[in-house]
Amino acid sequence: MKITNLQIIRRTIKFEPRYQGEERNVGPLDIYNQYTPIDDSHRWSRSATEVKPGQRSEMFVVISTDEGITGEHGPVETRAELLTIVDGLAQHLIGADPLENRLLWDILSRFDRHSRSGLMIMAISAVDIALWDLKGKILGLPVYKLLGGGRNRIKPYVSMCEFSTEPKPAKERALWVKGMGISAQKWFFPYGPGDGYEGTRKNLDLAFALREALGTDYDIMFDCWLGWSVEYAKTIFRELEQVHPRWVEDILRPHMMDGYRNLKQDTSIPLAAGEHIYTRMEVNAYLRENIFSVMQSDPAWCGGITEALRIGDLCEMYGTTFIPHAHTLMPALHVIAALPPDIAPNCEYLLNFMDKKNAFFTHNNAPIKDGWIYLNDTPGIGDEIDEERMISTETVASFEF
């Protein structure tokens, strides 16, 4: 069997969101005045995908073989990533044996001197996941079984990105999620150094309101989305320690290792990061420093399922918890299912974003039941396109044998 075609496909479906974006979290640009006014429209959610009312459109990577079996990965949101796949990676795949996916990963990671991080490794990630999906379909097994895993259910924590962070609605939403059987939630701080004392108080008001609503024995995490400074974090952490968060993540930009080291020495709060740290080589630099209690490398960005599994093994060696960021849910679930539960105990479930991405699939992409996410036994990744909701399918780019 040989790979004969790689395509980028745009699918448009009927879609009505269950959740509306209510608030934007803090970000790295917020240090500049035009992004910081508390009452300004910049505080509100911005859609990543422009669509007509009642529709949603997303890109998918599809790899085909001469025996008619296809593997795919999506939605993939970064257009530059897709261009990299077609212009750079496709030529190394056409004519190759799809079962040799680890060999292909190594080739793709070597063909360009910029392949170690950023958009290049994100493009490799998309191709790698599509190849694992293809391999599972060829062999008739779900990917987690191919990886040697046997955990068919995973405890999720729910990420509350874009939901209101005003104390009263946040408490109501948090209790609603807890009522779903969810035992942990992550909330996103909306304010950073550019928002002054008022923003600081609003961040802390959110944290204390959530702890009051959810109780002392409930796991709460927070995300700063790379938008804080060391000194700002230290100021908030002195009070936030009373909330006892399970972790706080992405406080600084990922290359600021010295800043993270400084912060870790000043607080008892566990630190987490990793979704913007690429490959096991970069991860290892942070693990050696013992900076993070939780590593969060995302299979859709760090190098695919192939590299995420290596990162999980590396975390086990250091005794660091590995809970992948789940920009795309199913690849993360398969990696977690192949690792020990003491190393990879949970999966992230981005409530708002999974609603949008799940809409393309018939399985509803591993729904939450009784506080668990269950993996299905569908060969490959487990995503089956819901043709009944399809409005159109368009080939955006194609590379053929």
C-alpha positions as CSV (number, residue, x, y, z in Angstrom):
1,M,0.0,0.0,0.0
2,K,1.2,3.5,-0.9
3,I,0.2,7.0,-0.2
4,T,-1.1,8.6,-3.4
5,N,-2.6,11.9,-2.4
6,L,-2.6,14.6,0.3
7,Q,-5.4,17.1,0.3
8,I,-6.6,20.1,2.3
9,I,-10.4,20.0,2.4
10,R,-12.8,22.7,3.6
11,R,-16.0,21.3,5.1
12,T,-19.0,23.5,5.8
13,I,-21.8,22.2,8.0
14,K,-25.1,23.3,9.6
15,F,-24.2,24.5,13.1
16,E,-25.9,26.4,15.9
17,P,-23.7,27.0,18.9
18,R,-24.9,26.0,22.3
19,Y,-22.6,28.4,24.0
20,Q,-21.8,32.1,23.2
21,G,-18.5,33.8,23.8
22,E,-19.0,36.1,26.8
23,E,-15.5,37.3,27.6
24,R,-12.0,37.3,26.3
25,N,-9.1,36.2,28.5
26,V,-5.9,38.2,29.0
27,G,-3.3,37.9,26.3
28,P,0.3,38.9,25.6
29,L,-0.7,42.1,23.7
30,D,-2.6,43.4,26.7
31,I,0.4,45.3,27.9
32,Y,-0.3,47.9,25.2
33,N,-2.9,50.6,25.9
34,Q,-5.2,49.9,23.0
35,Y,-5.8,46.3,24.3
36,T,-6.2,47.0,28.0
37,P,-9.3,49.2,28.8
38,I,-11.5,47.1,31.1
39,D,-14.8,48.3,29.5
40,D,-13.5,48.3,25.9
41,S,-14.8,45.9,23.2
42,H,-11.3,44.3,23.1
43,R,-12.5,42.4,26.2
44,W,-15.0,40.4,24.2
45,S,-14.6,37.2,22.4
46,R,-13.4,37.1,18.8
47,S,-14.4,34.2,16.6
48,A,-11.5,32.3,15.1
49,T,-13.6,31.2,12.1
50,E,-15.8,33.6,10.1
51,V,-19.0,31.8,9.1
52,K,-22.5,32.6,7.9
53,P,-25.3,32.3,10.5
54,G,-26.2,28.7,11.0
55,Q,-23.0,27.4,9.5
56,R,-19.4,26.5,10.4
57,S,-16.5,26.0,8.1
58,E,-13.2,24.2,8.9
59,M,-10.1,22.8,7.2
60,F,-9.1,19.1,7.3
61,V,-5.9,17.3,6.2
62,V,-6.8,14.1,4.2
63,I,-4.2,11.4,3.2
64,S,-5.3,8.8,0.6
65,T,-3.8,5.5,-0.5
66,D,-3.9,3.4,-3.6
67,E,-6.2,0.9,-1.9
68,G,-8.9,3.6,-1.2
69,I,-8.3,3.9,2.5
70,T,-8.0,7.4,3.8
71,G,-6.8,9.0,7.1
72,E,-7.4,12.6,8.2
73,H,-7.0,15.2,10.9
74,G,-9.0,18.3,11.6
75,P,-10.2,20.9,12.2
76,V,-6.9,22.6,11.5
77,E,-7.2,26.3,12.0
78,T,-3.9,27.9,11.0
79,R,-3.7,28.7,7.3
80,A,0.1,29.0,7.3
81,E,0.3,25.5,8.8
82,L,-1.8,24.2,5.9
83,L,0.3,25.9,3.3
84,T,3.4,24.4,4.9
85,I,1.9,20.9,4.6
86,V,1.2,21.3,0.9
87,D,4.4,23.2,-0.1
88,G,6.8,21.4,2.1
89,L,5.7,18.1,3.6
90,A,3.5,16.5,0.9
91,Q,6.4,15.7,-1.4
92,H,7.9,13.4,1.3
93,L,4.7,11.5,1.7
94,I,3.6,10.7,-1.8
95,G,4.6,7.1,-2.7
96,A,5.5,6.2,0.9
97,D,4.2,3.3,2.9
98,P,1.6,4.7,5.4
99,L,2.5,2.0,8.0
100,E,6.0,3.5,8.3
101,N,4.6,6.6,10.1
102,R,7.4,6.9,12.6
103,L,10.0,6.8,9.8
104,L,8.0,9.4,8.0
105,W,7.9,11.6,11.1
106,D,11.7,11.5,11.3
107,I,12.0,12.4,7.6
108,L,9.6,15.3,8.0
109,S,11.4,16.6,11.0
110,R,14.7,16.6,9.1
111,F,13.9,18.0,5.7
112,D,13.9,21.7,6.7
113,R,16.2,23.4,9.2
114,H,13.2,25.1,10.8
115,S,11.4,21.9,11.5
116,R,12.1,22.0,15.3
117,S,9.3,24.3,16.4
118,G,6.5,26.7,15.5
119,L,4.4,26.3,12.3
120,M,6.7,23.7,10.9
121,I,6.3,21.3,13.8
122,M,2.5,22.1,13.9
123,A,2.2,21.1,10.3
124,I,4.1,17.9,11.0
125,S,1.7,17.3,13.9
126,A,-1.3,17.5,11.6
127,V,0.2,15.1,9.1
128,D,1.3,12.7,11.9
129,I,-2.2,12.5,13.4
130,A,-3.7,11.9,9.9
131,L,-1.2,9.1,9.4
132,W,-2.1,7.5,12.7
133,D,-5.7,7.7,11.7
134,L,-4.9,6.0,8.4
135,K,-2.8,3.3,10.2
136,G,-5.7,2.5,12.5
137,K,-8.1,2.2,9.6
138,I,-5.7,-0.1,7.7
139,L,-5.2,-2.4,10.7
140,G,-8.8,-2.1,12.0
141,L,-7.9,-0.8,15.4
142,P,-8.4,2.4,17.4
143,V,-5.1,4.4,17.8
144,Y,-4.8,3.9,21.5
145,K,-4.7,0.1,21.0
146,L,-2.0,0.6,18.4
147,L,-0.1,2.6,21.0
148,G,-0.5,-0.3,23.4
149,G,-3.0,1.4,25.6
150,G,-6.0,-0.1,27.3
151,R,-7.7,2.8,29.2
152,N,-11.0,3.3,27.5
153,R,-12.2,6.1,29.7
154,I,-10.5,9.2,30.9
155,K,-11.4,11.7,33.6
156,P,-11.7,15.2,32.0
157,Y,-11.3,18.6,33.5
158,V,-13.4,21.2,31.8
159,S,-11.8,24.5,30.5
160,M,-14.1,27.5,30.8
161,C,-12.5,29.7,28.2
162,E,-14.7,32.6,27.0
163,F,-17.3,32.2,29.7
164,S,-18.1,35.2,31.9
165,T,-15.7,35.8,34.7
166,E,-18.0,38.1,36.7
167,P,-18.3,36.4,40.1
168,K,-22.1,35.8,40.0
169,P,-22.4,34.2,36.5
170,A,-19.1,32.4,37.0
171,K,-20.3,30.8,40.2
172,E,-23.5,29.7,38.5
173,R,-21.7,28.2,35.5
174,A,-19.2,26.5,37.7
175,L,-21.9,24.8,39.7
176,W,-23.6,23.7,36.5
177,V,-20.4,22.1,35.3
178,K,-19.9,20.4,38.7
179,G,-23.4,19.0,38.4
180,M,-22.3,17.2,35.2
181,G,-20.1,15.1,37.4
182,I,-16.9,17.0,36.5
183,S,-14.4,17.0,39.3
184,A,-12.1,19.8,38.1
185,Q,-12.4,23.1,36.2
186,K,-10.0,25.6,34.7
187,W,-10.9,29.3,34.4
188,F,-9.2,32.0,32.5
189,F,-8.1,35.2,34.1
190,P,-9.3,38.2,32.0
191,Y,-6.9,40.9,33.2
192,G,-3.2,41.4,33.3
193,P,-0.5,44.0,34.2
194,G,-2.0,46.7,31.9
195,D,-5.3,46.7,33.8
196,G,-3.9,48.1,37.0
197,Y,-5.3,47.5,40.5
198,E,-8.9,47.2,39.3
199,G,-8.0,44.3,37.0
200,T,-5.9,42.6,39.8
201,R,-8.9,42.7,42.1
202,K,-11.3,41.4,39.5
203,N,-8.9,38.4,38.9
204,L,-8.8,37.6,42.6
205,D,-12.6,38.2,43.0
206,L,-13.1,35.5,40.3
207,A,-10.8,33.0,42.1
208,F,-12.3,33.5,45.6
209,A,-15.9,33.3,44.2
210,L,-15.1,30.0,42.5
211,R,-13.6,28.5,45.6
212,E,-16.6,29.6,47.7
213,A,-19.0,28.1,45.2
214,L,-17.2,24.8,44.6
215,G,-15.9,24.0,48.0
216,T,-12.5,23.3,49.5
217,D,-12.3,19.7,48.1
218,Y,-12.8,20.6,44.4
219,D,-9.9,21.1,41.9
220,I,-9.7,24.6,40.4
221,M,-7.1,25.7,37.9
222,F,-6.4,29.0,36.2
223,D,-4.9,30.1,32.9
224,C,-3.1,33.4,32.3
225,W,-2.7,32.8,28.5
226,L,0.9,34.1,28.5
227,G,-0.3,37.5,29.5
228,W,1.4,38.2,32.8
229,S,4.8,39.4,34.0
230,V,6.8,37.9,36.9
231,E,6.1,40.7,39.3
232,Y,2.4,40.8,38.5
233,A,2.1,37.1,39.1
234,K,4.0,37.3,42.4
235,T,1.6,40.1,43.5
236,I,-1.5,38.0,42.7
237,F,-0.1,34.7,43.9
238,R,0.4,36.0,47.5
239,E,-3.4,36.1,47.8
240,L,-4.2,33.4,45.3
241,E,-2.3,30.9,47.5
242,Q,-5.4,31.0,49.9
243,V,-7.5,29.6,47.1
244,H,-5.2,26.5,46.8
245,P,-5.4,26.1,43.0
246,R,-4.3,22.8,41.6
247,W,-2.2,24.7,39.2
248,V,-1.8,28.0,37.3
249,E,-0.7,27.8,33.7
250,D,0.9,29.8,30.9
251,I,1.8,32.7,33.2
252,L,4.6,33.9,31.0
253,R,5.6,33.5,27.4
254,P,7.2,30.0,26.9
255,H,10.7,31.1,26.2
256,M,11.0,33.0,29.5
257,M,12.6,30.1,31.4
258,D,14.5,32.4,33.8
259,G,11.3,34.2,34.6
260,Y,9.5,30.9,35.4
261,R,12.4,29.8,37.6
262,N,12.2,33.1,39.5
263,L,8.4,32.7,40.0
264,K,8.6,29.1,41.1
265,Q,11.0,30.0,43.9
266,D,8.5,32.6,45.2
267,T,5.3,30.6,45.3
268,S,3.8,27.4,46.6
269,I,1.3,27.3,43.7
270,P,2.1,24.5,41.2
271,L,3.0,25.9,37.8
272,A,1.9,24.4,34.5
273,A,2.7,25.0,30.8
274,G,3.7,23.2,27.6
275,E,1.1,23.7,24.9
276,H,3.5,26.2,23.2
277,I,6.6,24.2,23.9
278,Y,7.5,22.0,20.9
279,T,9.0,18.5,20.8
280,R,10.6,16.4,23.6
281,M,13.9,18.3,23.2
282,E,12.3,21.6,24.3
283,V,10.2,19.9,27.0
284,N,13.3,18.2,28.4
285,A,14.9,21.6,29.0
286,Y,12.0,22.5,31.3
287,L,11.8,19.1,33.0
288,R,15.5,19.3,33.9
289,E,14.9,22.5,35.7
290,N,11.9,21.1,37.6
291,I,9.9,24.2,36.8
292,F,6.5,22.8,36.0
293,S,4.4,20.4,38.1
294,V,2.2,19.7,35.0
295,M,3.4,19.5,31.4
296,Q,0.7,20.2,28.8
297,S,2.2,19.5,25.3
298,D,-0.6,19.3,22.7
299,P,-0.4,16.5,20.1
300,A,-1.9,18.9,17.5
301,W,1.0,21.2,18.0
302,C,4.1,19.5,19.7
303,G,4.8,17.0,16.9
304,G,1.7,14.8,16.7
305,I,0.7,11.7,18.5
306,T,4.2,10.2,17.8
307,E,6.0,13.0,19.7
308,A,3.4,13.5,22.4
309,L,3.8,9.9,23.4
310,R,7.6,10.4,23.7
311,I,6.9,13.5,25.8
312,G,4.6,11.4,28.0
313,D,7.4,8.8,28.5
314,L,9.9,11.6,29.3
315,C,7.5,13.1,31.9
316,E,7.3,9.6,33.5
317,M,11.0,9.5,33.8
318,Y,11.1,12.8,35.6
319,G,8.0,12.1,37.7
320,T,6.1,15.1,36.2
321,T,2.4,14.9,35.5
322,F,1.5,15.0,31.8
323,I,-2.0,16.4,31.0
324,P,-2.0,17.3,27.3
325,H,-3.7,20.5,26.1
326,A,-6.5,19.3,23.8
327,H,-6.8,21.7,21.0
328,T,-8.2,18.7,19.1
329,L,-9.6,16.2,21.6
330,M,-9.3,12.7,20.2
331,P,-5.5,12.7,19.5
332,A,-4.9,13.8,23.1
333,L,-7.3,11.1,24.4
334,H,-5.4,8.4,22.5
335,V,-2.1,9.5,23.9
336,I,-3.4,9.6,27.5
337,A,-5.0,6.2,27.1
338,A,-1.6,4.7,26.3
339,L,0.1,6.1,29.4
340,P,-0.1,5.2,33.1
341,P,-2.9,7.0,35.0
342,D,-0.6,8.3,37.6
343,I,1.4,10.1,34.9
344,A,-1.5,11.1,32.6
345,P,-4.6,11.2,34.9
346,N,-6.8,13.7,33.0
347,C,-7.7,15.2,29.7
348,E,-8.7,18.8,29.0
349,Y,-12.1,19.4,27.6
350,L,-12.6,22.9,26.2
351,L,-16.3,23.2,26.6
352,N,-17.0,26.0,24.2
353,F,-14.5,25.0,21.5
354,M,-15.4,21.3,21.6
355,D,-19.0,22.2,20.9
356,K,-17.8,23.8,17.6
357,K,-15.4,21.0,16.7
358,N,-17.6,18.1,17.7
359,A,-20.3,19.3,15.3
360,F,-18.4,17.8,12.4
361,F,-18.5,14.2,13.8
362,T,-21.2,11.6,14.3
363,H,-19.8,10.3,17.5
364,N,-19.9,13.7,19.1
365,N,-16.2,13.2,19.5
366,A,-16.2,11.3,22.8
367,P,-19.0,12.9,24.9
368,I,-18.8,13.3,28.7
369,K,-20.9,10.7,30.6
370,D,-21.1,10.5,34.3
371,G,-18.0,12.6,34.7
372,W,-15.9,10.5,32.2
373,I,-14.9,10.6,28.6
374,Y,-15.2,7.3,26.8
375,L,-13.1,6.3,23.9
376,N,-14.9,4.4,21.1
377,D,-13.6,1.4,19.3
378,T,-13.8,2.9,15.8
379,P,-10.6,2.2,13.8
380,G,-8.2,5.1,13.7
381,I,-8.8,8.3,15.6
382,G,-12.5,7.7,16.0
383,D,-13.8,10.7,14.2
384,E,-16.5,10.0,11.6
385,I,-17.7,12.9,9.6
386,D,-21.5,13.6,10.0
387,E,-22.6,13.7,6.4
388,E,-26.1,14.6,7.3
389,R,-25.0,18.1,8.5
390,M,-22.8,18.7,5.5
391,I,-23.5,21.7,3.3
392,S,-20.4,21.6,1.1
393,T,-17.0,20.0,0.8
394,E,-14.3,21.8,-1.2
395,T,-10.7,20.8,-2.1
396,V,-8.5,23.7,-1.3
397,A,-5.2,22.1,-2.2
398,S,-4.1,18.7,-3.5
399,F,-0.7,17.0,-4.0
400,E,-0.9,13.7,-6.0
401,F,1.3,10.9,-7.1
